[in-house]
């Protein structure tokens, strides 16, 4: 199963495990966690959420202008690394820091990591805030994009928070200073 997950994530797919459980007579009226136990593993499937074509062009232009582009995502680290490499954010084989790894770093080690690492995966809102704060402490002007409620605190903390107008939640749009009407990173 883990080898299958590795193959999917290396192909920039988001892995999803599938399982089932035969229900006993009279069982099944309830919902939620009561049903989600003793599952039989069937396999793993991969879901793709391909980046827009214009994203790679926008990232190239931003980098030419001297802007450091970073990726902070909830995705699996290998999926994040592949997508970031495909978009030109990092080179193939670049390091990825996870939320759990961030938690293990002290202040100075974290500051050093933020200077060197451009891809973060399996992060929580608190990690996004720490990354923004560390960049600002180093004297950088930080622009942060996001669409989910979990992005709102970092958007508010960034020098400019950019919310997605189509997929963005109302909370995110209120937290951002700019709203992209078409969700296109190229518009930035």
C-alpha positions in Angstrom: 0.0 0.0 0.0 2.8 2.5 0.9 4.5 1.8 -2.5 1.3 2.6 -4.2 1.0 5.9 -2.3 4.6 6.7 -3.3 3.8 6.1 -7.0 0.7 8.3 -6.8 2.4 11.2 -5.0 5.5 11.0 -7.3 3.0 11.5 -10.1 1.6 14.7 -8.4 -1.6 12.8 -7.5 -3.4 13.1 -4.1 -3.7 9.6 -2.6 -7.0 8.4 -1.2 -7.4 5.1 0.5 -10.6 3.1 -0.1 -12.1 0.6 2.3 -15.4 -1.0 3.2 -17.1 -2.9 6.0 -20.1 -5.3 5.5 -22.9 -4.1 7.8 -24.8 -6.4 10.2 -28.5 -6.7 10.0 -30.2 -3.5 11.3 -26.9 -1.6 11.1 -26.4 1.5 8.9 -28.9 4.0 10.1 -26.3 5.9 12.0 -23.7 8.1 10.4 -20.1 9.1 11.0 -17.4 7.4 13.0 -19.7 4.6 14.3 -19.6 3.2 10.7 -16.0 4.0 10.1 -14.4 1.1 12.0 -13.0 -2.3 11.2 -12.7 -1.3 7.5 -11.3 -3.7 4.9 -8.7 -2.0 2.8 -9.5 -2.2 -0.9 -6.8 0.0 -2.4 -5.6 3.5 -3.1 -6.7 5.9 -5.8 -5.1 9.1 -7.0 -6.9 12.4 -7.5 -5.4 15.1 -9.6 -6.0 18.8 -9.1 -3.8 20.1 -11.9 -2.4 23.6 -11.5 -3.6 26.1 -14.1 -1.3 26.4 -17.1 -0.7 30.1 -16.5 0.6 29.4 -13.0 4.0 28.2 -14.2 4.3 31.3 -16.5 3.4 33.6 -13.6 5.9 31.9 -11.3 8.6 32.2 -13.9 7.9 35.9 -14.3 7.8 36.5 -10.5 11.1 34.8 -10.1 12.6 36.9 -12.9 11.4 40.0 -11.0 13.3 38.8 -7.9 10.2 37.4 -6.0 10.7 34.2 -4.1 7.7 32.0 -4.6 6.9 29.4 -1.9 4.3 26.7 -1.7 2.5 26.0 1.6 -0.1 23.2 1.3 -1.9 20.5 3.2 -0.9 18.0 0.5 1.3 14.9 1.0 5.0 16.0 0.9 5.8 14.0 -2.2 2.8 15.4 -4.1 3.8 18.9 -3.0 7.4 18.4 -4.1 6.4 17.1 -7.5 3.9 20.0 -8.1 6.3 22.6 -6.9 9.0 21.2 -9.3 6.5 21.0 -12.2 5.6 24.7 -11.6 9.3 25.8 -11.3 9.0 26.8 -7.7 11.9 24.5 -6.8 14.2 22.1 -8.7 13.6 18.4 -8.7 14.6 16.8 -5.4 14.3 20.0 -3.4 13.5 19.5 0.3 10.0 19.8 1.8 9.2 20.5 5.4 6.1 19.1 7.0 4.1 20.6 9.9 5.4 17.9 12.2 9.0 18.7 11.2 8.4 22.4 11.8 7.1 21.6 15.3 10.4 19.9 16.1 12.5 23.0 15.2 13.5 25.6 17.7 13.4 29.3 16.8 16.8 29.7 15.2 16.6 26.3 13.3 13.1 27.3 12.1 14.3 30.7 10.9 17.2 29.0 9.0 14.8 26.5 7.5 12.5 29.2 6.2 15.4 30.9 4.5 16.3 27.7 2.7 13.0 25.8 2.2 10.4 26.9 -0.3 7.9 24.0 -0.1 5.9 23.1 3.0 3.4 20.2 3.2 0.9 18.8 5.7 0.8 22.1 7.5 -1.8 23.6 9.9 -2.8 27.3 10.1 -0.4 27.9 12.9 2.5 26.8 10.7 1.4 29.2 7.9 1.5 32.0 10.5 4.9 31.0 11.7 6.3 31.0 8.2 4.8 34.4 7.4 6.2 35.8 10.7 9.7 34.3 10.1 9.8 35.8 6.7 8.7 39.2 8.0 11.3 39.0 10.8 13.9 38.5 8.2 12.9 41.8 6.6 10.8 40.4 3.7 7.6 41.8 2.4 5.2 38.8 2.3 2.2 38.3 0.0 0.1 35.3 0.8 -2.6 33.7 -1.3 -5.3 31.4 0.0 -8.9 30.2 -0.4 -9.8 28.3 2.8 -10.7 29.3 6.3 -7.4 27.8 7.4 -5.6 30.4 5.3 -7.3 33.4 6.8 -5.0 34.1 9.8 -1.9 34.0 7.6 -3.6 36.2 5.0 -4.4 38.8 7.7 -0.8 38.6 9.0 0.9 38.9 5.7 1.8 42.3 4.3 -0.8 41.6 1.6 -3.3 38.8 1.8 -4.7 37.7 -1.5 -7.9 35.7 -1.4 -9.4 33.7 -4.2 -12.7 35.3 -5.3 -14.3 32.1 -6.8 -13.2 29.3 -4.5 -12.4 31.5 -1.5 -14.6 31.3 1.6 -16.2 34.5 2.9 -13.9 34.4 5.9 -10.8 34.3 3.6 -12.1 37.2 1.4 -12.7 39.3 4.5 -9.1 38.5 5.8 -7.5 39.4 2.5 -6.6 42.9 1.3 -7.0 41.8 -2.3 -9.5 39.4 -3.9 -8.7 37.8 -7.2 -12.0 37.8 -9.1 -10.9 34.9 -11.4 -8.7 33.0 -9.0 -5.8 33.4 -11.5 -2.4 33.6 -10.0 -1.3 35.2 -13.3 -3.4 38.2 -12.4 -1.1 39.0 -9.4 
